[in-house]
Amino acid sequence: MMTRKLDVRSLAAPEPLERILAELDILPRDARLEVTHWREPLLLYPLLDERGWQHSTVHDEKNGIYLISIRRPAT
C-alpha cells in the first residue's frame, strides 16, 4: 500500500481540514494518507465516516502532535 504524507501543523483552521479533504479527493484507491497535525481534528472524523473512510489517530505526547492515518475500507 502506497503512503502519502501530509503535514498540516503550520496551517491555521480551517485550512488543515480543507487540505486533508482535498488530498483525499485525489488519493489513489490503493493508498493511505498519513496526516501530522498539531491538534486532534475532531471535525474531520464525522466527515470521514460519512464518506466511508477508515481512520485511526495516535497522540504522540512527547512531540505534542497527532498522527492520523486515513484509508479506504478493504473491499
N, CA, C and O atoms as a Tinker XYZ file with bonds, in Angstrom:
   300  protein
     1  N      0.846000   -1.182000    0.000000    73     2
     2  CA     0.000000    0.000000    0.000000    64     1     3
     3  C      0.887000    1.241000    0.000000    63     2     4     5
     4  O      1.787000    1.378000    0.829000    81     3
     5  N      0.626000    2.119000   -0.920000    73     3     6
     6  CA     1.357000    3.376000   -1.010000    64     5     7
     7  C      0.901000    4.311000    0.109000    63     6     8     9
     8  O     -0.275000    4.324000    0.473000    81     7
     9  N      1.829000    5.086000    0.647000    73     7    10
    10  CA     1.505000    6.042000    1.702000    64     9    11
    11  C      1.867000    7.444000    1.247000    63    10    12    13
    12  O      2.983000    7.699000    0.795000    81    11
    13  N      0.901000    8.350000    1.374000    73    11    14
    14  CA     1.167000    9.776000    1.124000    64    13    15
    15  C      1.135000   10.468000    2.470000    63    14    16    17
    16  O      0.305000   10.159000    3.324000    81    15
    17  N      2.047000   11.404000    2.649000    73    15    18
    18  CA     2.147000   12.121000    3.915000    64    17    19
    19  C      1.730000   13.577000    3.717000    63    18    20    21
    20  O      2.024000   14.201000    2.698000    81    19
    21  N      1.036000   14.090000    4.729000    73    19    22
    22  CA     0.584000   15.478000    4.707000    64    21    23
    23  C      0.802000   16.064000    6.091000    63    22    24    25
    24  O      0.264000   15.563000    7.078000    81    23
    25  N      1.588000   17.122000    6.160000    73    23    26
    26  CA     1.876000   17.799000    7.423000    64    25    27
    27  C      1.121000   19.122000    7.432000    63    26    28    29
    28  O      1.414000   20.014000    6.636000    81    27
    29  N      0.151000   19.248000    8.330000    73    27    30
    30  CA    -0.667000   20.459000    8.386000    64    29    31
    31  C     -0.416000   21.264000    9.658000    63    30    32    33
    32  O     -1.214000   22.130000   10.016000    81    31
    33  N      0.687000   20.979000   10.336000    73    31    34
    34  CA     0.975000   21.647000   11.615000    64    33    35
    35  C      1.132000   23.153000   11.487000    63    34    36    37
    36  O      0.845000   23.875000   12.442000    81    35
    37  N      1.569000   23.642000   10.363000    73    35    38
    38  CA     1.814000   25.081000   10.226000    64    37    39
    39  C      0.580000   25.854000    9.760000    63    38    40    41
    40  O      0.641000   27.073000    9.598000    81    39
    41  N     -0.527000   25.166000    9.546000    73    39    42
    42  CA    -1.719000   25.806000    9.000000    64    41    43
    43  C     -2.731000   26.157000   10.081000    63    42    44    45
    44  O     -2.886000   25.439000   11.068000    81    43
    45  N     -3.410000   27.270000    9.875000    73    43    46
    46  CA    -4.471000   27.703000   10.799000    64    45    47
    47  C     -5.811000   27.178000   10.289000    63    46    48    49
    48  O     -6.005000   26.995000    9.087000    81    47
    49  N     -6.722000   26.943000   11.212000    73    47    50
    50  CA    -8.064000   26.470000   10.849000    64    49    51
    51  C     -8.739000   27.498000    9.949000    63    50    52    53
    52  O     -8.556000   28.698000   10.151000    81    51
    53  N     -9.499000   27.066000    8.982000    73    51    54
    54  CA    -9.924000   25.702000    8.651000    64    53    55
    55  C     -9.046000   25.032000    7.592000    63    54    56    57
    56  O     -9.424000   23.993000    7.050000    81    55
    57  N     -7.896000   25.603000    7.295000    73    55    58
    58  CA    -7.070000   25.079000    6.199000    64    57    59
    59  C     -6.644000   23.615000    6.368000    63    58    60    61
    60  O     -6.632000   22.884000    5.377000    81    59
    61  N     -6.292000   23.151000    7.583000    73    59    62
    62  CA    -5.939000   21.730000    7.684000    64    61    63
    63  C     -7.069000   20.802000    7.217000    63    62    64    65
    64  O     -6.826000   19.844000    6.483000    81    63
    65  N     -8.282000   21.088000    7.638000    73    63    66
    66  CA    -9.430000   20.280000    7.233000    64    65    67
    67  C     -9.606000   20.330000    5.716000    63    66    68    69
    68  O     -9.821000   19.299000    5.079000    81    67
    69  N     -9.518000   21.506000    5.151000    73    67    70
    70  CA    -9.682000   21.666000    3.705000    64    69    71
    71  C     -8.588000   20.933000    2.941000    63    70    72    73
    72  O     -8.872000   20.291000    1.930000    81    71
    73  N     -7.355000   21.016000    3.398000    73    71    74
    74  CA    -6.228000   20.349000    2.725000    64    73    75
    75  C     -6.357000   18.834000    2.807000    63    74    76    77
    76  O     -6.072000   18.132000    1.836000    81    75
    77  N     -6.781000   18.328000    3.954000    73    75    78
    78  CA    -6.942000   16.879000    4.112000    64    77    79
    79  C     -8.021000   16.370000    3.163000    63    78    80    81
    80  O     -7.808000   15.383000    2.460000    81    79
    81  N     -9.170000   17.028000    3.135000    73    79    82
    82  CA   -10.261000   16.600000    2.261000    64    81    83
    83  C     -9.868000   16.697000    0.791000    63    82    84    85
    84  O    -10.226000   15.825000   -0.001000    81    83
    85  N     -9.141000   17.737000    0.419000    73    83    86
    86  CA    -8.680000   17.882000   -0.966000    64    85    87
    87  C     -7.714000   16.759000   -1.328000    63    86    88    89
    88  O     -7.772000   16.228000   -2.437000    81    87
    89  N     -6.849000   16.401000   -0.426000    73    87    90
    90  CA    -5.893000   15.311000   -0.670000    64    89    91
    91  C     -6.625000   13.976000   -0.828000    63    90    92    93
    92  O     -6.250000   13.156000   -1.666000    81    91
    93  N     -7.658000   13.763000   -0.031000    73    91    94
    94  CA    -8.421000   12.518000   -0.136000    64    93    95
    95  C     -9.148000   12.412000   -1.471000    63    94    96    97
    96  O     -9.354000   11.312000   -1.984000    81    95
    97  N     -9.538000   13.561000   -2.037000    73    95    98
    98  CA   -10.228000   13.555000   -3.335000    64    97    99
    99  C     -9.337000   13.002000   -4.443000    63    98   100   101
   100  O     -9.844000   12.448000   -5.418000    81    99
   101  N     -8.020000   13.143000   -4.309000    73    99   102
   102  CA    -7.107000   12.687000   -5.361000    64   101   103
   103  C     -6.264000   11.485000   -4.942000    63   102   104   105
   104  O     -5.390000   11.046000   -5.689000    81   103
   105  N     -6.524000   10.959000   -3.758000    73   103   106
   106  CA    -5.750000    9.828000   -3.251000    64   105   107
   107  C     -6.058000    8.575000   -4.065000    63   106   108   109
   108  O     -7.226000    8.220000   -4.227000    81   107
   109  N     -5.026000    7.898000   -4.581000    73   107   110
   110  CA    -5.269000    6.656000   -5.317000    64   109   111
   111  C     -5.977000    5.621000   -4.443000    63   110   112   113
   112  O     -5.830000    5.628000   -3.221000    81   111
   113  N     -6.729000    4.750000   -5.064000    73   111   114
   114  CA    -7.542000    3.766000   -4.356000    64   113   115
   115  C     -6.718000    2.887000   -3.421000    63   114   116   117
   116  O     -7.199000    2.508000   -2.352000    81   115
   117  N     -5.501000    2.562000   -3.801000    73   115   118
   118  CA    -4.672000    1.655000   -3.011000    64   117   119
   119  C     -3.703000    2.386000   -2.082000    63   118   120   121
   120  O     -2.706000    1.809000   -1.648000    81   119
   121  N     -3.988000    3.639000   -1.781000    73   119   122
   122  CA    -3.074000    4.441000   -0.969000    64   121   123
   123  C     -3.679000    4.773000    0.389000    63   122   124   125
   124  O     -4.884000    4.661000    0.612000    81   123
   125  N     -2.797000    5.181000    1.277000    73   123   126
   126  CA    -3.184000    5.630000    2.615000    64   125   127
   127  C     -2.623000    7.044000    2.787000    63   126   128   129
   128  O     -1.542000    7.358000    2.289000    81   127
   129  N     -3.367000    7.882000    3.492000    73   127   130
   130  CA    -2.910000    9.233000    3.804000    64   129   131
   131  C     -2.535000    9.290000    5.272000    63   130   132   133
   132  O     -3.335000    8.940000    6.140000    81   131
   133  N     -1.318000    9.731000    5.548000    73   131   134
   134  CA    -0.871000    9.907000    6.923000    64   133   135
   135  C     -0.690000   11.394000    7.175000    63   134   136   137
   136  O      0.129000   12.055000    6.537000    81   135
   137  N     -1.466000   11.906000    8.113000    73   135   138
   138  CA    -1.507000   13.336000    8.415000    64   137   139
   139  C     -0.822000   13.596000    9.749000    63   138   140   141
   140  O     -1.050000   12.883000   10.727000    81   139
   141  N      0.014000   14.620000    9.778000    73   139   142
   142  CA     0.615000   15.105000   11.018000    64   141   143
   143  C     -0.062000   16.433000   11.342000    63   142   144   145
   144  O     -0.043000   17.363000   10.537000    81   143
   145  N     -0.658000   16.510000   12.531000    73   143   146
   146  CA    -1.466000   17.683000   12.901000    64   145   147
   147  C     -1.059000   18.145000   14.299000    63   146   148   149
   148  O     -0.592000   17.345000   15.109000    81   147
   149  N     -1.235000   19.417000   14.575000    73   147   150
   150  CA    -0.878000   19.973000   15.887000    64   149   151
   151  C     -1.998000   19.812000   16.909000    63   150   152   153
   152  O     -1.791000   20.046000   18.100000    81   151
   153  N     -3.192000   19.412000   16.446000    73   151   154
   154  CA    -4.304000   19.168000   17.362000    64   153   155
   155  C     -5.170000   18.048000   16.815000    63   154   156   157
   156  O     -5.073000   17.706000   15.637000    81   155
   157  N     -6.000000   17.484000   17.643000    73   155   158
   158  CA    -6.866000   16.413000   17.172000    64   157   159
   159  C     -7.987000   17.010000   16.320000    63   158   160   161
   160  O     -8.704000   17.896000   16.785000    81   159
   161  N     -8.148000   16.542000   15.092000    73   159   162
   162  CA    -9.133000   17.141000   14.171000    64   161   163
   163  C    -10.544000   16.561000   14.372000    63   162   164   165
   164  O    -11.024000   15.779000   13.552000    81   163
   165  N    -11.178000   16.944000   15.440000    73   163   166
   166  CA   -12.478000   16.373000   15.802000    64   165   167
   167  C    -13.557000   16.606000   14.742000    63   166   168   169
   168  O    -14.449000   15.773000   14.581000    81   167
   169  N    -13.490000   17.716000   14.024000    73   167   170
   170  CA   -14.487000   17.988000   12.983000    64   169   171
   171  C    -14.273000   17.121000   11.750000    63   170   172   173
   172  O    -15.193000   16.941000   10.952000    81   171
   173  N    -13.082000   16.588000   11.590000    73   171   174
   174  CA   -12.774000   15.742000   10.439000    64   173   175
   175  C    -13.423000   14.370000   10.540000    63   174   176   177
   176  O    -13.902000   13.845000    9.535000    81   175
   177  N    -13.448000   13.784000   11.716000    73   175   178
   178  CA   -13.897000   12.403000   11.878000    64   177   179
   179  C    -15.307000   12.134000   11.338000    63   178   180   181
   180  O    -15.491000   11.149000   10.622000    81   179
   181  N    -16.312000   12.966000   11.651000    73   179   182
   182  CA   -17.653000   12.693000   11.093000    64   181   183
   183  C    -17.679000   12.772000    9.566000    63   182   184   185
   184  O    -18.422000   12.039000    8.913000    81   183
   185  N    -16.868000   13.661000    9.005000    73   183   186
   186  CA   -16.815000   13.778000    7.541000    64   185   187
   187  C    -16.211000   12.523000    6.924000    63   186   188   189
   188  O    -16.679000   12.045000    5.891000    81   187
   189  N    -15.174000   11.993000    7.559000    73   187   190
   190  CA   -14.568000   10.755000    7.069000    64   189   191
   191  C    -15.558000    9.603000    7.173000    63   190   192   193
   192  O    -15.683000    8.798000    6.249000    81   191
   193  N    -16.261000    9.526000    8.299000    73   191   194
   194  CA   -17.248000    8.458000    8.494000    64   193   195
   195  C    -18.353000    8.526000    7.440000    63   194   196   197
   196  O    -18.757000    7.498000    6.897000    81   195
   197  N    -18.836000    9.723000    7.152000    73   195   198
   198  CA   -19.897000    9.896000    6.152000    64   197   199
   199  C    -19.448000    9.433000    4.780000    63   198   200   201
   200  O    -20.249000    8.915000    4.001000    81   199
   201  N    -18.170000    9.618000    4.481000    73   199   202
   202  CA   -17.624000    9.276000    3.169000    64   201   203
   203  C    -17.085000    7.844000    3.107000    63   202   204   205
   204  O    -16.613000    7.403000    2.060000    81   203
   205  N    -17.157000    7.122000    4.226000    73   203   206
   206  CA   -16.752000    5.734000    4.238000    64   205   207
   207  C    -15.261000    5.482000    4.405000    63   206   208   209
   208  O    -14.796000    4.378000    4.123000    81   207
   209  N    -14.503000    6.468000    4.854000    73   207   210
   210  CA   -13.070000    6.295000    5.069000    64   209   211
   211  C    -12.815000    5.660000    6.431000    63   210   212   213
   212  O    -13.526000    5.942000    7.396000    81   211
   213  N    -11.810000    4.810000    6.508000    73   211   214
   214  CA   -11.366000    4.274000    7.792000    64   213   215
   215  C    -10.256000    5.182000    8.300000    63   214   216   217
   216  O     -9.454000    5.696000    7.520000    81   215
   217  N    -10.217000    5.375000    9.614000    73   215   218
   218  CA    -9.194000    6.272000   10.155000    64   217   219
   219  C     -8.828000    5.853000   11.569000    63   218   220   221
   220  O     -9.617000    5.245000   12.292000    81   219
   221  N     -7.617000    6.196000   11.927000    73   219   222
   222  CA    -7.152000    5.986000   13.299000    64   221   223
   223  C     -6.224000    7.135000   13.648000    63   222   224   225
   224  O     -5.554000    7.703000   12.786000    81   223
   225  N     -6.201000    7.464000   14.930000    73   223   226
   226  CA    -5.398000    8.585000   15.399000    64   225   227
   227  C     -4.569000    8.155000   16.600000    63   226   228   229
   228  O     -5.044000    7.452000   17.492000    81   227
   229  N     -3.327000    8.594000   16.595000    73   227   230
   230  CA    -2.418000    8.354000   17.712000    64   229   231
   231  C     -1.901000    9.709000   18.176000    63   230   232   233
   232  O     -1.475000   10.530000   17.363000    81   231
   233  N     -1.940000    9.938000   19.471000    73   231   234
   234  CA    -1.391000   11.176000   20.029000    64   233   235
   235  C      0.035000   10.913000   20.492000    63   234   236   237
   236  O      0.262000   10.099000   21.388000    81   235
   237  N      0.975000   11.586000   19.895000    73   235   238
   238  CA     2.387000   11.494000   20.277000    64   237   239
   239  C      2.624000   12.577000   21.324000    63   238   240   241
   240  O      2.916000   13.724000   20.984000    81   239
   241  N      2.499000   12.212000   22.594000    73   239   242
   242  CA     2.609000   13.187000   23.677000    64   241   243
   243  C      3.997000   13.804000   23.771000    63   242   244   245
   244  O      4.140000   14.983000   24.095000    81   243
   245  N      5.002000   13.016000   23.491000    73   243   246
   246  CA     6.381000   13.502000   23.578000    64   245   247
   247  C      6.609000   14.689000   22.635000    63   246   248   249
   248  O      7.254000   15.671000   23.002000    81   247
   249  N      6.071000   14.581000   21.415000    73   247   250
   250  CA     6.259000   15.634000   20.419000    64   249   251
   251  C      5.065000   16.573000   20.302000    63   250   252   253
   252  O      5.117000   17.552000   19.558000    81   251
   253  N      3.992000   16.282000   21.027000    73   251   254
   254  CA     2.819000   17.152000   21.016000    64   253   255
   255  C      2.105000   17.198000   19.681000    63   254   256   257
   256  O      1.612000   18.250000   19.275000    81   255
   257  N      2.045000   16.053000   18.986000    73   255   258
   258  CA     1.386000   16.016000   17.686000    64   257   259
   259  C      0.394000   14.855000   17.630000    63   258   260   261
   260  O      0.437000   13.931000   18.443000    81   259
   261  N     -0.495000   14.934000   16.651000    73   259   262
   262  CA    -1.439000   13.868000   16.359000    64   261   263
   263  C     -1.076000   13.291000   15.003000    63   262   264   265
   264  O     -0.809000   14.023000   14.050000    81   263
   265  N     -1.071000   11.976000   14.931000    73   263   266
   266  CA    -0.788000   11.253000   13.695000    64   265   267
   267  C     -2.072000   10.539000   13.276000    63   266   268   269
   268  O     -2.551000    9.643000   13.970000    81   267
   269  N     -2.617000   10.946000   12.138000    73   267   270
   270  CA    -3.891000   10.421000   11.674000    64   269   271
   271  C     -3.642000    9.606000   10.402000    63   270   272   273
   272  O     -3.056000   10.104000    9.441000    81   271
   273  N     -4.085000    8.375000   10.408000    73   271   274
   274  CA    -3.964000    7.501000    9.233000    64   273   275
   275  C     -5.352000    7.317000    8.644000    63   274   276   277
   276  O     -6.291000    6.955000    9.353000    81   275
   277  N     -5.483000    7.569000    7.337000    73   275   278
   278  CA    -6.777000    7.508000    6.661000    64   277   279
   279  C     -6.638000    6.628000    5.423000    63   278   280   281
   280  O     -5.693000    6.771000    4.647000    81   279
   281  N     -7.600000    5.710000    5.251000    73   279   282
   282  CA    -7.568000    4.832000    4.085000    64   281   283
   283  C     -8.983000    4.411000    3.726000    63   282   284   285
   284  O     -9.909000    4.516000    4.529000    81   283
   285  N     -9.123000    3.933000    2.501000    73   283   286
   286  CA   -10.406000    3.384000    2.075000    64   285   287
   287  C    -10.603000    2.037000    2.744000    63   286   288   289
   288  O     -9.624000    1.356000    3.048000    81   287
   289  N    -11.835000    1.639000    2.978000    73   287   290
   290  CA   -12.060000    0.311000    3.550000    64   289   291
   291  C    -11.632000   -0.778000    2.575000    63   290   292   293
   292  O    -11.695000   -0.586000    1.361000    81   291
   293  N    -11.201000   -1.907000    3.096000    73   291   294
   294  CA   -10.838000   -3.044000    2.251000    64   293   295
   295  C    -12.080000   -3.567000    1.563000    63   294   296   297
   296  O    -13.157000   -3.640000    2.155000    81   295
   297  N    -11.915000   -3.927000    0.316000    73   295   298
   298  CA   -13.081000   -4.431000   -0.447000    64   297   299
   299  C    -13.027000   -5.925000   -0.577000    63   298   300
   300  O    -13.916000   -6.525000   -1.182000    81   299
